[in-house]
Amino acid sequence: MTTGIDVDPEGNAPNSLGSLDSCIEVAPGDTFDIDIYVRDVPPVQAGPPIDRDGIIGYSYNLIFDGEVVEVVEIESSLMTAAAGPDQTFIVIDGDYFGSADDLPSTSGNVRVDYADVGGPVEGGDGVLSRVTLRALDDGVRALELRDDPSSADVP
């Protein structure tokens, strides 16, 4: 499996990906979407004692420069809920420094934990989350995906 960030979600859908782009130019004040995606999720293999492979959930930290962009919203019921969400579990922490905070966030570290524990298991390629950002200032900055399940202070 491969995960990444597509800064131009045009052509993406919960269970398919269009072209993947790594750079976008926006002006201060612009609101824009990016996709957190996954490729090559092994198909579900049935069989005792439990089904194997596929995906029902995920976790990640989105690391960003809070002086240049803010995270406005995160929609996570995409790939894992493509057949319809059943029993979802979601925690979005806008300030991942030890206590849960709502969006929007300029903290520089947003944590997402999501699972659809009652729905069908998905495989293949797709969009895990669509993240809405707002440009706050000029600058060229990278976005980064990490998995930091602790409450460590991550810049």
DSSP file with accessible surface (Angstrom, degrees, kcal/mol):
  #  RESIDUE AA STRUCTURE BP1 BP2  ACC     N-H-->O    O-->H-N    N-H-->O    O-->H-N    TCO  KAPPA ALPHA  PHI   PSI    X-CA   Y-CA   Z-CA
    1    1 A M              0   0  143      0, 0.0     2,-0.4     0, 0.0    39,-0.2   0.000 360.0 360.0 360.0 148.1    0.0    0.0    0.0
    2    2 A T  E     -A   39   0A  72     37,-1.8    37,-2.6     2,-0.0     2,-0.3  -0.994 360.0-167.1-131.0 135.2    1.0    3.6   -0.7
    3    3 A T  E     +A   38   0A  84     -2,-0.4     2,-0.3    35,-0.2    35,-0.2  -0.847  19.9 141.6-117.1 159.4   -0.4    6.7    0.9
    4    4 A G  E     -A   37   0A  12     33,-1.7    33,-2.4    -2,-0.3     2,-0.5  -0.973  45.5 -89.1-172.4-173.8    0.0   10.3   -0.2
    5    5 A I  E     -A   36   0A  32     -2,-0.3     2,-0.6    31,-0.2    31,-0.2  -0.974  24.1-164.1-120.4 125.5   -1.4   13.7   -0.7
    6    6 A D  E     -A   35   0A   0     29,-2.9    29,-2.9    -2,-0.5    16,-0.2  -0.957   2.5-165.3-108.5 116.1   -3.0   14.8   -3.9
    7    7 A V  S    S+     0   0   13     14,-2.2    15,-0.1    -2,-0.6    26,-0.1   0.508  81.9  51.0 -83.7  -2.8   -3.3   18.6   -4.0
    8    8 A D        -     0   0   68     13,-0.3    -1,-0.2    11,-0.1    13,-0.1  -0.822  65.2-176.3-131.5  94.4   -5.8   18.6   -7.0
    9    9 A P    >   +     0   0   21      0, 0.0     3,-2.6     0, 0.0     9,-0.1   0.491  38.2 129.3 -75.3   1.7   -8.6   16.2   -6.2
   10   10 A E  T 3  S+     0   0  154      1,-0.3     9,-0.2     7,-0.1     8,-0.1  -0.320  77.7  19.3 -58.2 131.5  -10.3   16.6   -9.6
   11   11 A G  T 3  S+     0   0   55      1,-0.3    -1,-0.3     7,-0.1     2,-0.2   0.312  98.8 120.7  90.1  -9.5  -11.0   13.2  -11.0
   12   12 A N    <   +     0   0   17     -3,-2.6    -1,-0.3     5,-0.2     5,-0.2  -0.633  34.8 174.1 -87.1 149.5  -10.7   11.5   -7.6
   13   13 A A  B >   -E   16   0B  36      3,-3.0     3,-1.5    -2,-0.2   114,-0.7  -0.901  49.9 -89.2-142.8 168.9  -13.6    9.5   -6.1
   14   14 A P  T 3  S+     0   0   47      0, 0.0   113,-0.7     0, 0.0    68,-0.1   0.871 127.1  25.2 -51.6 -38.2  -13.9    7.3   -3.0
   15   15 A N  T 3  S+     0   0   66    111,-0.2   110,-0.4    67,-0.1     2,-0.3   0.082 122.9  47.2-118.5  26.2  -12.8    4.2   -4.9
   16   16 A S  B <   -E   13   0B  57     -3,-1.5    -3,-3.0   108,-0.1     2,-0.4  -0.986  62.8-142.8-160.1 154.9  -10.7    5.6   -7.7
   17   17 A L        -     0   0   32     -2,-0.3    -5,-0.2    -5,-0.2     3,-0.1  -0.962   6.3-160.4-122.5 139.4   -7.9    8.1   -8.3
   18   18 A G        -     0   0   31     -2,-0.4    -7,-0.1     1,-0.3     2,-0.1   0.076  61.8 -34.6 -86.6-150.6   -7.4   10.5  -11.2
   19   19 A S        -     0   0   83     -9,-0.2     2,-0.5     1,-0.1    -1,-0.3  -0.422  65.9-129.1 -69.7 147.3   -4.0   12.0  -11.9
   20   20 A L        -     0   0   55     -3,-0.1     2,-0.4    -2,-0.1   -14,-0.1  -0.882  23.7-167.9-104.7 127.5   -2.0   12.8   -8.7
   21   21 A D        -     0   0   57     -2,-0.5   -14,-2.2   -13,-0.1   -13,-0.3  -0.898  16.3-169.9-116.9 144.5   -0.5   16.2   -8.3
   22   22 A S        +     0   0  117     -2,-0.4     2,-0.4   -16,-0.2    -1,-0.1   0.433  69.2  49.9-112.6  -0.3    2.1   17.3   -5.7
   23   23 A C        +     0   0  110    119,-0.0     2,-0.3     2,-0.0    -1,-0.1  -0.999  53.5 173.3-143.2 141.8    2.1   21.1   -6.2
   24   24 A I        -     0   0   71     -2,-0.4     2,-0.5    -3,-0.1   -16,-0.0  -0.991  20.6-142.4-144.4 147.5   -0.6   23.8   -6.2
   25   25 A E        +     0   0  187     -2,-0.3     2,-0.3   115,-0.0   115,-0.0  -0.963  28.8 162.8-114.3 125.6   -0.6   27.6   -6.3
   26   26 A V        -     0   0   47     -2,-0.5     3,-0.1     4,-0.1    -2,-0.0  -0.933  31.4-121.9-134.8 160.9   -3.2   29.5   -4.4
   27   27 A A    >   -     0   0   48     -2,-0.3     3,-2.5     1,-0.1   108,-0.3  -0.706  44.6 -82.2-100.9 154.3   -3.5   33.1   -3.2
   28   28 A P  T 3  S+     0   0   60      0, 0.0   108,-0.2     0, 0.0    -1,-0.1  -0.292 120.3  28.2 -53.5 134.3   -3.9   34.2    0.4
   29   29 A G  T 3  S+     0   0   51    106,-3.3     2,-0.1     1,-0.3   107,-0.1   0.124  90.6 128.5  97.0 -20.0   -7.6   33.9    1.3
   30   30 A D    <   -     0   0   76     -3,-2.5   105,-2.9   104,-0.1     2,-0.4  -0.452  48.1-148.8 -68.9 142.0   -8.3   31.1   -1.2
   31   31 A T  E     + B   0 134A  76    103,-0.2     2,-0.3    -2,-0.1   103,-0.2  -0.927  27.1 165.1-108.4 135.3  -10.0   28.0    0.1
   32   32 A F  E     - B   0 133A  29    101,-2.7   101,-3.4    -2,-0.4     2,-0.3  -0.962  28.4-122.5-149.4 160.1   -9.0   24.7   -1.6
   33   33 A D  E     - B   0 132A  60     -2,-0.3     2,-0.3    99,-0.2    99,-0.2  -0.822  18.2-174.9-108.4 148.6   -9.3   20.9   -1.2
   34   34 A I  E     - B   0 131A   0     97,-2.4    97,-2.8    -2,-0.3     2,-0.4  -0.920  18.7-133.1-130.0 157.7   -6.6   18.2   -1.1
   35   35 A D  E     -AB   6 130A   0    -29,-2.9   -29,-2.9    -2,-0.3     2,-0.6  -0.949   1.3-149.5-114.8 136.8   -7.1   14.5   -0.9
   36   36 A I  E     -AB   5 129A   1     93,-3.0    92,-2.7    -2,-0.4    93,-1.5  -0.922  37.7-177.3 -94.6 119.8   -5.3   12.0    1.4
   37   37 A Y  E     -AB   4 127A  30    -33,-2.4   -33,-1.7    -2,-0.6     2,-0.3  -0.757  25.6-152.5-123.3 166.9   -5.3    8.8   -0.7
   38   38 A V  E     -AB   3 126A   3     88,-2.4    88,-2.4    -2,-0.3     2,-0.3  -0.984  11.2-162.2-135.8 144.5   -4.2    5.2   -0.6
   39   39 A R  E     +A    2   0A  95    -37,-2.6   -37,-1.8    -2,-0.3    86,-0.2  -0.946  64.3  14.8-124.7 150.0   -3.2    2.9   -3.5
   40   40 A D  E     +     0   0A 101     -2,-0.3    85,-0.2     1,-0.2    -1,-0.1   0.840  64.3 176.2  63.0  40.3   -2.9   -0.8   -3.8
   41   41 A V  E     - B   0 124A   3     83,-2.5    83,-2.7    -3,-0.1    -1,-0.2  -0.658  39.8-112.0 -71.1 123.0   -5.0   -1.9   -0.8
   42   42 A P        -     0   0   51      0, 0.0    12,-1.3     0, 0.0     3,-0.1  -0.295  36.0-104.8 -57.6 141.5   -5.0   -5.7   -1.1
   43   43 A P        -     0   0   92      0, 0.0    11,-0.2     0, 0.0    79,-0.1  -0.264  45.3 -85.5 -65.8 156.9   -8.5   -7.1   -1.8
   44   44 A V        -     0   0   55     77,-0.2     2,-0.5     9,-0.2     9,-0.2  -0.372  37.9-158.3 -64.6 134.6  -10.5   -8.7    0.9
   45   45 A Q  B     -F   52   0C  86      7,-2.6     7,-2.6    -3,-0.1     2,-0.1  -0.976  13.9-143.3-115.9 113.7   -9.7  -12.4    1.4
   46   46 A A        +     0   0   81     -2,-0.5     5,-0.1     5,-0.2     4,-0.1  -0.383  41.4 110.9 -72.1 148.1  -12.5  -14.2    3.2
   47   47 A G    >   -     0   0   17     -2,-0.1     3,-0.7     2,-0.1    -2,-0.1  -0.184  49.9 -29.5 143.4 143.1  -11.8  -16.9    5.6
   48   48 A P  T 3  S+     0   0  126      0, 0.0     0, 0.0     0, 0.0     0, 0.0   0.120 110.7  10.0 -56.3 148.7  -11.7  -18.2    8.9
   49   49 A P  T 3  S-     0   0  131      0, 0.0     2,-0.3     0, 0.0    -2,-0.1  -0.960 133.2 -18.4 -86.1 -17.3  -11.4  -17.1   11.5
   50   50 A I  S <  S-     0   0  122     -3,-0.7     2,-0.1    -4,-0.1    -5,-0.0  -0.951  73.2 -87.9-141.0 162.0  -11.7  -13.5   10.1
   51   51 A D        -     0   0   91     -2,-0.3     2,-0.3    -5,-0.1    -5,-0.2  -0.396  46.0-149.2 -65.4 148.2  -11.5  -11.7    6.8
   52   52 A R  B     +F   45   0C 118     -7,-2.6    -7,-2.6    -2,-0.1    -1,-0.0  -0.864  48.9  10.2-121.1 161.0   -8.0  -10.5    5.9
   53   53 A D  S    S+     0   0   78     -2,-0.3    -9,-0.2    -9,-0.2   -12,-0.1  -0.107  78.4  90.5  64.5-169.9   -6.6   -7.6    3.9
   54   54 A G  S    S-     0   0   20    -12,-1.3     2,-0.4   -11,-0.2    69,-0.2  -0.199  73.5 -93.6  74.3-175.8   -8.7   -4.7    2.8
   55   55 A I  B     +G  122   0D  19     67,-1.8    67,-2.1   -14,-0.1     3,-0.1  -0.999  39.4 162.8-143.3 135.0   -9.3   -1.5    4.8
   56   56 A I  S    S+     0   0   66     -2,-0.4    60,-2.9     1,-0.3     2,-0.3   0.408  74.6   1.0-122.1 -10.5  -12.0   -0.4    7.3
   57   57 A G  E     -H  115   0E  23     58,-0.3    -1,-0.3    60,-0.1     2,-0.3  -0.978  55.0-166.8-166.1 175.6  -10.1    2.4    8.9
   58   58 A Y  E     -H  114   0E  26     56,-2.6    56,-2.8    -2,-0.3     2,-0.3  -0.976   8.7-148.7-164.9 166.1   -7.0    4.5    9.2
   59   59 A S  E     +H  113   0E  51     -2,-0.3     2,-0.3    54,-0.2    54,-0.2  -0.990  24.0 153.6-143.3 145.1   -5.1    7.1   11.3
   60   60 A Y  E     -H  112   0E  12     52,-2.2    52,-2.9    -2,-0.3     2,-0.4  -0.981  34.8-130.0-162.6 161.3   -2.7    9.9   10.3
   61   61 A N  E     -HI 111 146E   1     85,-3.6    85,-2.2    -2,-0.3     2,-0.7  -0.978  18.9-148.3-110.9 132.7   -1.3   13.2   11.3
   62   62 A L  E     -HI 110 145E   0     48,-2.9    48,-2.2    -2,-0.4     2,-0.5  -0.920  14.7-159.9-100.4 116.0   -1.3   16.0    8.8
   63   63 A I  E     +HI 109 144E  15     81,-3.1    81,-2.2    -2,-0.7     2,-0.3  -0.852  24.4 151.8-100.1 130.2    1.7   18.2    9.4
   64   64 A F        -     0   0   12     44,-1.6     2,-0.9    -2,-0.5    79,-0.1  -0.944  52.0 -95.0-151.5 166.4    1.5   21.8    7.9
   65   65 A D    >>  -     0   0   45     -2,-0.3     4,-2.3    77,-0.2     3,-1.7  -0.807  30.1-161.6 -91.3 107.4    2.8   25.3    8.4
   66   66 A G  T 34 S+     0   0   15     -2,-0.9    -1,-0.1     1,-0.3    42,-0.1   0.551  87.1  62.0 -69.5  -8.6    0.0   27.1   10.4
   67   67 A E  T 34 S+     0   0  152      1,-0.1    -1,-0.3    40,-0.0     3,-0.1   0.659 113.9  34.1 -86.1 -16.3    1.3   30.5    9.4
   68   68 A V  T <4 S+     0   0   12     -3,-1.7    68,-3.7     1,-0.3    69,-1.3   0.771 128.1  13.0-107.2 -37.2    0.7   29.7    5.7
   69   69 A V  E  <  -C  135   0A  17     -4,-2.3     2,-0.4    66,-0.3    -1,-0.3  -0.957  57.9-150.5-137.5 157.7   -2.5   27.5    5.8
   70   70 A E  E     -C  134   0A  30     64,-2.0    64,-2.2    -2,-0.3     2,-0.7  -0.967  23.6-122.7-124.9 146.9   -5.2   26.5    8.1
   71   71 A V  E     +CD 133 105A   0     34,-2.5    34,-2.2    -2,-0.4    62,-0.2  -0.808  32.7 174.4 -86.2 118.9   -7.1   23.2    8.1
   72   72 A V  E     -     0   0A  35     60,-3.0     2,-0.3    -2,-0.7    61,-0.2   0.855  58.6  -7.9 -94.3 -43.6  -10.8   24.2    7.8
   73   73 A E  E     -C  132   0A 110     59,-1.4    59,-3.0    32,-0.1     2,-0.4  -0.995  50.3-153.7-156.1 152.2  -12.6   20.8    7.5
   74   74 A I  E     -C  131   0A  13     -2,-0.3     2,-0.6    57,-0.2    57,-0.2  -0.980   5.5-164.8-134.8 121.5  -11.9   17.1    7.0
   75   75 A E  E     +C  130   0A  84     55,-2.7    55,-2.4    -2,-0.4     3,-0.1  -0.932  15.8 167.1-103.4 120.7  -14.4   14.7    5.4
   76   76 A S        +     0   0    2     -2,-0.6     2,-1.9    53,-0.2     4,-0.3   0.501  47.7  94.4-115.0  -6.7  -13.4   11.1    6.1
   77   77 A S        +     0   0   45      1,-0.1    -1,-0.1     3,-0.1    52,-0.1  -0.411  64.9  98.2 -85.8  65.7  -16.4    9.0    5.0
   78   78 A L  S >  S+     0   0   27     -2,-1.9     3,-0.9    50,-0.6    50,-0.2   0.569  84.8  10.5-115.3 -96.8  -15.1    8.3    1.6
   79   79 A M  G >  S+     0   0    0     48,-2.5     3,-1.5     1,-0.3     4,-0.3   0.924 130.3  47.2 -57.7 -49.3  -13.3    5.1    0.6
   80   80 A T  G 3  S+     0   0    1     -4,-0.3    -1,-0.3     1,-0.3     3,-0.1   0.669 120.8  39.1 -71.9 -12.1  -14.1    3.1    3.8
   81   81 A A  G X  S+     0   0    8     -3,-0.9     3,-2.3    -5,-0.1    -1,-0.3   0.102  77.8 118.7-118.5  20.3  -17.7    4.2    3.6
   82   82 A A  T <  S+     0   0   44     -3,-1.5    -2,-0.1     1,-0.3    -1,-0.1   0.842  79.8  46.8 -59.4 -33.6  -18.1    3.9   -0.2
   83   83 A A  T 3  S-     0   0   70     -4,-0.3    -1,-0.3     1,-0.2    -2,-0.1   0.360 138.9 -70.2 -87.7   7.4  -20.8    1.2    0.1
   84   84 A G    <   -     0   0   31     -3,-2.3    -1,-0.2    36,-0.1    -2,-0.1   0.242  54.4 -92.1 108.8 125.4  -22.5    3.3    2.8
   85   85 A P        +     0   0   81      0, 0.0    -4,-0.1     0, 0.0    31,-0.1  -0.404  43.4 170.6 -67.0 145.7  -21.3    4.1    6.3
   86   86 A D        -     0   0  101     -2,-0.1     2,-0.4    34,-0.1    -5,-0.0   0.669  69.8  -0.4-118.7 -67.9  -22.6    1.7    8.9
   87   87 A Q  S    S-     0   0  117      2,-0.0    30,-2.0     0, 0.0    31,-0.4  -0.835  78.0-172.0-130.9  92.1  -20.9    2.2   12.3
   88   88 A T  E     -J  116   0E  71     -2,-0.4     2,-0.4    28,-0.2    28,-0.2  -0.620  14.1-168.2 -93.1 147.0  -18.3    4.9   12.0
   89   89 A F  E     +J  115   0E 116     26,-2.9    26,-2.4    -2,-0.3     2,-0.4  -1.000  18.7 167.9-126.3 124.5  -15.8    6.0   14.6
   90   90 A I  E     +J  114   0E  76     -2,-0.4     2,-0.4    24,-0.2    24,-0.2  -0.993  17.4 177.2-145.2 135.4  -14.0    9.3   14.0
   91   91 A V  E     -J  113   0E  61     22,-2.5    22,-2.3    -2,-0.4     2,-0.5  -0.980   5.9-175.3-132.8 122.1  -11.8   11.6   16.1
   92   92 A I  E     -J  112   0E  46     -2,-0.4     2,-0.7    20,-0.2    20,-0.2  -0.984   5.9-166.9-117.3 117.6  -10.3   14.7   14.5
   93   93 A D  E     -J  111   0E  15     18,-2.8    18,-2.2    -2,-0.5     3,-0.4  -0.915   6.1-168.6-109.1 107.7   -8.0   16.6   16.8
   94   94 A G  S    S+     0   0    1      7,-3.6    13,-0.5    -2,-0.7    15,-0.3   0.588  85.4  36.1 -72.7 -12.3   -7.2   20.0   15.4
   95   95 A D  S  > S-     0   0   54      4,-0.3     2,-3.1     6,-0.3     4,-0.7  -0.679  75.3-164.9-140.7  81.5   -4.4   20.7   17.9
   96   96 A Y  B  4  +k   99   0F  23     13,-2.2    58,-0.5    -3,-0.4     4,-0.1  -0.320  54.9 109.2 -76.9  67.8   -2.6   17.4   18.4
   97   97 A F  T  4 S-     0   0   66     -2,-3.1    -1,-0.2     2,-0.5    56,-0.1  -0.156 104.4 -61.2-132.2  35.9   -0.7   18.4   21.5
   98   98 A G  T  4 S+     0   0   52     54,-0.1     2,-0.3    52,-0.1    -2,-0.1   0.265 115.4  64.2 110.5 -14.4   -2.4   16.4   24.2
   99   99 A S  B  < S-k   96   0F  69     -4,-0.7    -2,-0.5    52,-0.0    -4,-0.3  -1.000  83.0-105.5-142.6 146.1   -6.0   17.6   24.1
  100  100 A A        +     0   0   77     -2,-0.3     2,-0.3    -4,-0.1    -7,-0.1  -0.455  39.7 178.7 -71.7 135.4   -8.8   17.5   21.5
  101  101 A D        -     0   0   61     -2,-0.2    -7,-3.6    -9,-0.1    -6,-0.3  -0.987  23.2-118.6-136.6 148.3   -9.5   20.7   19.7
  102  102 A D        -     0   0  145     -2,-0.3    -9,-0.1    -9,-0.2     0, 0.0  -0.260  43.2 -68.2 -78.8 169.1  -12.0   21.5   16.9
  103  103 A L  S    S+     0   0   44    -31,-0.1     2,-0.2   -11,-0.1   -31,-0.1  -0.629  92.6  71.9 -90.9 155.4  -11.3   22.8   13.4
  104  104 A P  S    S-     0   0   78      0, 0.0     2,-0.4     0, 0.0   -32,-0.2   0.489  72.5-178.0 -74.4 160.5  -10.3   25.2   12.0
  105  105 A S  B     +D   71   0A   8    -34,-2.2   -34,-2.5    -2,-0.2   -10,-0.1  -0.994  37.7 172.1-136.9 137.6   -6.7   24.7   13.0
  106  106 A T        +     0   0   75     -2,-0.4   -40,-0.2   -36,-0.2   -11,-0.1   0.024  55.1 112.9-119.7  21.8   -3.4   26.5   12.6
  107  107 A S  S    S-     0   0   33    -13,-0.5   -12,-0.1     1,-0.1   -41,-0.1   0.736  81.0-125.0 -68.5 -25.7   -1.6   24.3   15.1
  108  108 A G  S    S+     0   0    5    -14,-0.2   -44,-1.6   -39,-0.1     2,-0.3   0.360  89.0  67.1  94.1  -5.2    0.6   22.6   12.4
  109  109 A N  E     +H   63   0E   0    -15,-0.3   -13,-2.2   -46,-0.2     2,-0.5  -0.819  55.7 178.1-153.9 106.5   -0.5   19.1   13.4
  110  110 A V  E     -H   62   0E   0    -48,-2.2   -48,-2.9    -2,-0.3     2,-0.4  -0.936  15.7-152.0-110.7 132.7   -4.0   17.7   12.9
  111  111 A R  E     -HJ  61  93E  11    -18,-2.2   -18,-2.8    -2,-0.5     2,-0.4  -0.879   9.4-170.1-106.1 134.5   -4.7   14.0   13.9
  112  112 A V  E     +HJ  60  92E   0    -52,-2.9   -52,-2.2    -2,-0.4     2,-0.4  -0.992   8.1 177.3-125.1 127.3   -7.4   11.9   12.2
  113  113 A D  E     +HJ  59  91E  38    -22,-2.3   -22,-2.5    -2,-0.4     2,-0.4  -0.995  17.2 165.9-126.4 122.1   -8.5    8.5   13.5
  114  114 A Y  E     +HJ  58  90E   5    -56,-2.8   -56,-2.6    -2,-0.4     2,-0.3  -0.999  10.8 165.4-142.4 141.3  -11.4    6.9   11.5
  115  115 A A  E     -HJ  57  89E  19    -26,-2.4   -26,-2.9    -2,-0.4     2,-0.6  -0.984  26.3-155.6-152.2 143.7  -13.0    3.5   11.1
  116  116 A D  E     + J   0  88E   1    -60,-2.9     3,-0.5    -2,-0.3   -28,-0.2  -0.855  24.8 175.7-113.4  87.7  -16.2    2.2    9.6
  117  117 A V  S    S+     0   0   86    -30,-2.0   -29,-0.1    -2,-0.6    -1,-0.1   0.620  72.2  42.0 -77.6 -11.5  -16.4   -1.0   11.8
  118  118 A G  S    S+     0   0   30    -31,-0.4    -1,-0.2   -62,-0.1   -30,-0.1   0.538  98.5  84.5-110.7  -7.5  -19.8   -2.2   10.5
  119  119 A G  S    S-     0   0   15     -3,-0.5   -38,-0.1   -32,-0.2    -3,-0.1  -0.275  89.7 -71.9 -90.6 177.3  -19.5   -1.6    6.8
  120  120 A P        -     0   0   70      0, 0.0     2,-0.4     0, 0.0   -37,-0.2  -0.307  50.8-109.3 -65.1 151.5  -17.9   -3.7    4.0
  121  121 A V        -     0   0   46     -3,-0.1     2,-0.3   -40,-0.1   -77,-0.2  -0.674  36.7-146.0 -83.3 133.9  -14.2   -3.9    3.8
  122  122 A E  B     -G   55   0D  28    -67,-2.1   -67,-1.8    -2,-0.4     2,-0.3  -0.692  17.5-178.4-102.7 156.8  -12.7   -2.0    0.8
  123  123 A G        +     0   0   26     -2,-0.3     2,-0.3   -69,-0.2   -83,-0.0  -0.862  42.6  40.0-140.7 173.7   -9.7   -2.7   -1.4
  124  124 A G  E    S-B   41   0A  31    -83,-2.7   -83,-2.5    -2,-0.3     2,-0.3  -0.632  97.3 -25.9  92.6-142.2   -7.9   -1.1   -4.3
  125  125 A D  E    S+     0   0A  46   -110,-0.4     2,-0.3    -2,-0.3   -86,-0.2  -0.820  72.1 126.3-111.6 151.7   -7.3    2.7   -4.7
  126  126 A G  E     -B   38   0A   0    -88,-2.4   -88,-2.4    -2,-0.3     2,-0.5  -0.991  54.5 -75.0 176.3 178.3   -9.2    5.5   -3.2
  127  127 A V  E     -B   37   0A   1   -114,-0.7   -48,-2.5  -113,-0.7   -90,-0.3  -0.831  27.7-177.2 -96.7 123.0   -9.6    8.7   -1.2
  128  128 A L  E    S+     0   0A   7    -92,-2.7   -50,-0.6    -2,-0.5     2,-0.3   0.901  71.7   2.1 -81.9 -48.8   -9.4    8.4    2.6
  129  129 A S  E     -B   36   0A   0    -93,-1.5   -93,-3.0   -52,-0.1     2,-0.5  -0.997  55.1-146.9-141.0 145.1  -10.0   12.0    3.5
  130  130 A R  E     -BC  35  75A  73    -55,-2.4   -55,-2.7    -2,-0.3     2,-0.5  -0.974  25.2-161.1-109.5 121.1  -10.8   15.2    1.6
  131  131 A V  E     -BC  34  74A   0    -97,-2.8   -97,-2.4    -2,-0.5     2,-0.5  -0.904   7.6-149.4-109.5 127.0   -9.2   18.1    3.5
  132  132 A T  E     -BC  33  73A  22    -59,-3.0   -60,-3.0    -2,-0.5   -59,-1.4  -0.859  21.6-176.8 -96.2 125.6  -10.3   21.7    3.1
  133  133 A L  E     -BC  32  71A   1   -101,-3.4  -101,-2.7    -2,-0.5     2,-0.4  -0.851  17.4-148.9-117.9 156.5   -7.5   24.3    3.6
  134  134 A R  E     -BC  31  70A  82    -64,-2.2   -64,-2.0    -2,-0.3     2,-0.4  -0.996  20.4-128.2-125.3 129.0   -7.4   28.1    3.6
  135  135 A A  E     + C   0  69A   5   -105,-2.9  -106,-3.3    -2,-0.4   -66,-0.3  -0.613  27.5 176.7 -75.0 128.8   -4.3   30.0    2.5
  136  136 A L        -     0   0   71    -68,-3.7     2,-0.3    -2,-0.4   -67,-0.2   0.716  60.7  -1.9-102.6 -30.1   -3.4   32.5    5.1
  137  137 A D  S    S-     0   0   95    -69,-1.3    -1,-0.3     2,-0.1     2,-0.1  -0.962  81.3 -81.0-155.3 166.6   -0.2   34.0    3.7
  138  138 A D        +     0   0  117     -2,-0.3     2,-0.2    -3,-0.1  -111,-0.1  -0.425  69.0 105.8 -70.8 151.9    2.3   33.7    0.8
  139  139 A G        -     0   0   46     -2,-0.1     2,-0.6   -71,-0.0    -2,-0.1  -0.648  64.1-107.7 149.9 154.3    4.9   31.0    1.0
  140  140 A V        +     0   0  141     -2,-0.2     2,-0.4  -115,-0.0  -115,-0.0  -0.943  48.0 162.7-106.7 117.2    6.0   27.7   -0.4
  141  141 A R        -     0   0  134     -2,-0.6     2,-0.3   -76,-0.0    -2,-0.0  -0.989  31.5-128.2-138.1 148.9    5.4   24.9    2.2
  142  142 A A        -     0   0   87     -2,-0.4     2,-0.4  -119,-0.0   -77,-0.2  -0.638  14.0-142.3 -92.0 149.6    5.2   21.2    2.2
  143  143 A L        -     0   0   49     -2,-0.3     2,-0.4   -79,-0.1   -79,-0.2  -0.870  21.9-162.9-103.9 146.7    2.4   19.1    3.7
  144  144 A E  E     -I   63   0E  85    -81,-2.2   -81,-3.1    -2,-0.4     2,-0.4  -0.988  14.4-145.4-136.3 141.5    3.4   15.9    5.4
  145  145 A L  E     +I   62   0E  43     -2,-0.4     2,-0.3   -83,-0.2   -83,-0.2  -0.893  29.5 160.7-101.3 135.3    1.6   12.7    6.5
  146  146 A R  E     -I   61   0E  93    -85,-2.2   -85,-3.6    -2,-0.4     2,-0.5  -0.933  37.2-133.5-139.4 167.5    2.8   10.9    9.6
  147  147 A D        +     0   0  103     -2,-0.3   -87,-0.1   -87,-0.2   -36,-0.0  -0.905  35.3 159.2-125.1 100.4    1.4    8.4   12.0
  148  148 A D        +     0   0   27     -2,-0.5   -88,-0.1     1,-0.1     6,-0.1  -0.834  10.2 175.5-122.3  87.0    2.1    9.7   15.5
  149  149 A P        +     0   0   93      0, 0.0    -1,-0.1     0, 0.0     2,-0.1   0.594  57.7  83.6 -73.4  -7.7   -0.3    8.0   17.9
  150  150 A S  S    S-     0   0   57      1,-0.1   -52,-0.1     3,-0.0    -2,-0.1  -0.319  90.1-115.1 -84.1 175.4    1.3    9.5   21.0
  151  151 A S        +     0   0   80    -54,-0.1    -1,-0.1    -2,-0.1   -52,-0.0   0.028  63.5 147.6 -98.6  30.4    0.5   13.0   22.3
  152  152 A A        -     0   0   47      1,-0.1     2,-1.0   -54,-0.0   -54,-0.1  -0.269  60.0-105.5 -64.2 150.0    4.0   14.2   21.5
  153  153 A D        -     0   0  127    -56,-0.1    -1,-0.1   -55,-0.0   -56,-0.1  -0.680  44.1-175.8 -79.4 102.8    4.5   17.7   20.5
  154  154 A V              0   0   11     -2,-1.0   -58,-0.1   -58,-0.5    -6,-0.0  -0.904 360.0 360.0-105.5 124.8    5.2   17.5   16.8
  155  155 A P              0   0  118      0, 0.0   -47,-0.1     0, 0.0   -48,-0.0  -0.269 360.0 360.0 -67.3 360.0    6.1   20.8   15.0
